[in-house]
Amino acid sequence: ARPPPARGPSPPPPAAARGGPAPADKPAEAGAGVMARDEFTVRVTLGQGNASQTVWTTDLSYDYVRINAEYRT
C-alpha cells in the first residue's frame, strides 16, 4: 500500500535520484521554498518493500542552521 498523500501544497521535484542529485534548474531555490513551510515530508524510496517511520526534530536553531548553511554537501 502506498502512503497517504502529503497535506498542503504539491511536493517539489526530488532532490536526489538514483544515487546522486536529481537534475533541477534551481535546486537551492526549490529547497528554500520547502524549508519555509511549517511542516514538510521527506520521502525516501529504496524499493525494498513497504515500511514507514516518523521522526520529529527540533534541532533547527539559528546557530545550527547558520553553521550548516555555510557549505553544501
C-alpha distance (Angstrom), angle and dihedral (degrees) to the residues before:
residue distance angle dihedral
A1 . . .
R2 3.76 . .
P3 3.82 119.7 .
P4 3.80 115.9 -103.3
P5 3.80 115.6 -90.2
A6 3.79 116.5 -91.8
R7 3.79 117.9 -100.9
G8 3.78 119.5 -116.6
P9 3.78 131.1 23.1
S10 3.78 123.2 1.1
P11 3.80 113.3 -79.9
P12 3.79 118.9 -104.7
P13 3.80 120.5 -110.8
P14 3.82 115.8 -77.4
A15 3.81 117.3 -74.8
A16 3.81 92.0 -151.7
A17 3.78 136.0 20.3
R18 3.80 137.0 173.1
G19 3.80 95.6 2.3
G20 3.80 99.0 -46.5
P21 3.78 144.3 54.4
A22 3.77 114.5 -53.8
P23 3.78 114.5 -119.7
A24 3.78 111.8 -98.6
D25 3.76 135.7 158.4
K26 3.80 95.7 -133.6
P27 3.83 110.8 4.7
A28 3.82 95.2 167.6
E29 3.80 91.8 56.0
A30 3.81 91.7 47.1
G31 3.80 90.2 50.4
A32 3.80 92.1 49.2
G33 3.79 89.4 56.9
V34 3.79 91.3 52.8
M35 3.81 93.6 46.4
A36 3.82 90.3 52.4
R37 3.82 90.1 64.3
D38 3.79 121.7 97.0
E39 3.81 89.3 -129.4
F40 3.79 134.7 11.3
T41 3.78 137.5 172.9
V42 3.78 125.7 -123.9
R43 3.79 109.8 -155.5
V44 3.81 120.8 -165.7
T45 3.80 117.1 -170.8
L46 3.80 113.9 -165.7
G47 3.79 97.6 164.9
Q48 3.81 91.7 -128.7
G49 3.79 103.2 116.0
N50 3.77 133.9 -71.6
A51 3.78 125.1 -49.5
S52 3.77 137.7 131.5
Q53 3.77 138.4 -160.0
T54 3.79 134.2 -174.0
V55 3.79 119.9 -143.8
W56 3.78 123.6 -174.9
T57 3.77 119.4 -164.6
T58 3.77 135.2 177.0
D59 3.79 100.6 179.9
L60 3.77 94.3 113.6
S61 3.79 95.9 108.3
Y62 3.80 118.6 152.9
D63 3.83 93.4 -102.3
Y64 3.81 93.9 46.1
V65 3.79 91.6 52.6
R66 3.83 93.0 42.2
I67 3.82 93.3 52.0
N68 3.80 94.0 45.6
A69 3.80 93.8 43.9
E70 3.81 90.7 62.9
Y71 3.80 91.7 80.5
R72 3.79 141.1 23.5
T73 3.77 125.6 -132.1
